[in-house]
């Protein structure tokens, strides 16, 4: 009777241990197996300060909240956040009319 492998973390750990031993003993070259599911992290590099400035120029966003009144500066201010489509957001629309 054939048994179906259960998979999961236990099997992954077992295969990982076996492959590490095979690689360290020289039975399997390091280049033969790679985990392509892991992201590759590479720093973003630039040829000059000017090229860096051009890239950063497009990602700049002014913080418009910096100039908004806060509870500390204006005790009458009200802080409210509501997701569009919720009852709170709908009641705000009604009260604004």
Rosetta blueprint (number, residue, H / E / L):
1 X L
2 X L
3 X L
4 X L
5 X L
6 X L
7 X L
8 X H
9 X H
10 X H
11 X H
12 X H
13 X H
14 X H
15 X H
16 X H
17 X H
18 X H
19 X H
20 X H
21 X H
22 X H
23 X H
24 X H
25 X H
26 X L
27 X L
28 X L
29 X L
30 X H
31 X H
32 X H
33 X L
34 X L
35 X L
36 X L
37 X L
38 X L
39 X L
40 X L
41 X L
42 X L
43 X L
44 X L
45 X L
46 X L
47 X L
48 X L
49 X H
50 X H
51 X H
52 X H
53 X H
54 X H
55 X H
56 X H
57 X H
58 X H
59 X H
60 X L
61 X L
62 X L
63 X L
64 X H
65 X H
66 X H
67 X H
68 X L
69 X L
70 X L
71 X L
72 X L
73 X L
74 X L
75 X L
76 X L
77 X L
78 X L
79 X L
80 X L
81 X L
82 X L
83 X L
84 X L
85 X L
86 X L
87 X H
88 X H
89 X H
90 X H
91 X H
92 X H
93 X H
94 X H
95 X H
96 X H
97 X L
